[in-house]
Amino acid sequence: MLHSGLTVETWGNISLRDPRSGRIYLTPSGMDYDWCTPEDMVVFDLDGNLLEGTRKPTCERELHLRIYRERPEVNAVLHTHPIDSLVFACLREDIPLIIDEAAQALGDVVRVAQYALPGTTELAENCMAALGRRANACLLQSHGAVCVGDSIDRAFRVATVLEMTAKVYYMTRTIGTPVPIAPEHIEIMKGYVNTYGQGR
């Protein structure tokens, strides 16, 4: 995440849910990603009870837990601070699905959650309202992006496609009016995720 330009310094955070045990692994607060080890991760259950770890967890713990409670198909959450996506987060402007990759990966229009202070229950609630049941990404006003998937690879793909879509949307708006993909075509493109390539 750090070396892909999706965040800077120690901002952003990552979590994984083990679908077998239900244990949720969170990155620690404010630690350099290049130096984090498995022992630095902090483990919680779905109710927010600490199971393992001595580090202070990310302040966005409740945001991650809220997503896992309401989206049982999600097993990975990435909170990023990507520059092009942040442009629209600061404008409080949704990003439509204007390219095929977005139609396949993002699930729905990328909506902007109403502003709330970092680490608050209000931010977790606003994030979940923006994500809803269909979207795999949302923006946090003046803050960053949240991307989800059924695996860490899928969540990272969502984060990468979100930033690419934001860049294309930004660039196309400088010379014209982007045309979103029709809803019926979006539904067809979503199915490509499970058939594209050589299988999982």
N, C-alpha and C positions, 0 to 999 in steps of 0.2 A: 504493500500500500504506500509506504513511504517513498520507495524508489520508483514508483510509477507516477509520481506527481499528484496522487490523490489526497495527500495531506502534507503538512510541513511540521518539522520539529517533533513534539510529542503529542500533537493534537489528534483528535479522532480516537476511536477505540473499536475493538473487535470482540465478538463473543461467538461461542459455538455451543450447541446443545447436542449431547450424546443421545440419540433417539432411543437407545436401549435402556440406559439408566435414568435419563431425564436430567442428568447433571449438566449445569451450565457453567462454562469456563469463560471468564472475563479477563481482559487485559488489565494490568495495574495502572493506577493513576500516575501520569507524568513521568513515565520511564522511557528512556531512549529505546525505540523499537529494535535497533541494531544490537542491543545488549540484553534484551529480555530472554529469559530461559523458561522452560516449562515450570520450573519451581516458582517463578514470579507470578504465574497465573493464579487467579482467585476463583474458587468454585462455590457455587450457590445451588440451592434447589429452586423450584419454580415459585415458591412462597417467599424467596428472599433470605432464607436461612443460610448462614455461612457454613460450608461443609469442610473446606480445606483452604489453606493459604494464609500467609502472614502479611502480605502486602495490602495496602489500601487499594480497593478496587476503583475502577473508573467512576467518576461522579455521575455518569449516565447509566448506572446500573439499572435503575427503575425503568428507563426507556427500553433497554434490552429485554428485561423480564416481562414488561407489558406486551411487547410484540410476541414473545413466546407463548404467553397465556392466551392471546387472542388469535394467533395464527399457528395452529399446531403443525402445519406442514413445513414451517420455517425451522431450520437447524443452524443457521448462521446469520449474523447481523454485522454489517460494517457501517460505522459512522465515520464519514470522510469529510474533508474540507477542500474540495476540488474547485479550482479558480473559476472556470467557465460556468459551472453549475451555480457557484456562489453569486455570479452576476444576477441570475434570475431569482435566487433566494433573496437578495437584497432589494430587487424590484418587486418582490412578492408577486411574481408572475409564473404561472404554471408552464411546463414544457410539454408541448404536444408530441405525439408520435409521428415524426416526419420522415424517418428513414426505416428501412426494413429491419435493421438490427434492433432498433428501439421497439418495433412492433413485436419482435420475437422475445426480447429479454425483459422489457420493463413492465409488461402486464397491463398497464393502463397509463393515462395521462399522469405526468409527474406533478403532483400538487404541492403547494407550499403550505407548511404548517404555520399557524399564527405564532407570533413571537412569544417566547417565554424564556425565563432565565435558565442557563445551563444547569443540569443536575436536578431540576425540580420535577415534581409529579405533574405539574401543569404542562411542562414540555413533553413528557411521556404521553400524556393524554392528547395533546395537539398533534404529535407525531402519528399516533395511531389513527386519529381522525383523518389525517391526510393520506395515510397509506390505505386505509380501508381494507377490504377483503381481496381486492384484485391486483393492486399495484405492488410492484417489487421495489419501488423506490419512491422517496418523497424528499422534498427540500425543507430545511428548517430556516425560517426567515432570519436573515443576517447571521447565519451560523454555519450551515453545512448541509450535508446530505445523509440520508439513511437508506441503505440498500440491503435487501434480504434475499435468501435463497434456501433451497433444501440441502445445500452443501456449501462449504467455503468456496469451492471453485465456482459454483453458480452465483453466489453473492458477489464474488470479485468480478465476474463477467458483467453482472448488472451494474456495478460501480463504474467499470470501464466504459460500457455502452452509454450509461447516463452522461458521463463527461464528454464523450464523443458527440452525442446528440446535442448537448448544450452548446458545444463549439459550432456545430453545423447550423443550429438554429440561430445563434448569434450572428454568424457570418452571412447567412441567407437574408436575415432581416436588414443588413446594411445595404443590400442591393435590390430587395424586393419583398414580397409577401410569401412566406413558406406555406405550402399546402399540406395539411395533415393527411395521413393515409386513411382511407375510408374504413369505418368500423367493421364492415364485413370482411375486408381484406386483413385487418388486424387480427380478427379471430382465426383466419386461416393461417397467418404467419406464426401465431402462437404455437401451433402444432408442429412447426418445423423444428422447434427446440428439441423435441423427442425423437426426431427422425434424421436430423442433419448429422453428417460425419459417419464414423465407423462403429458407432454404438458406445455405450458407457462401460 
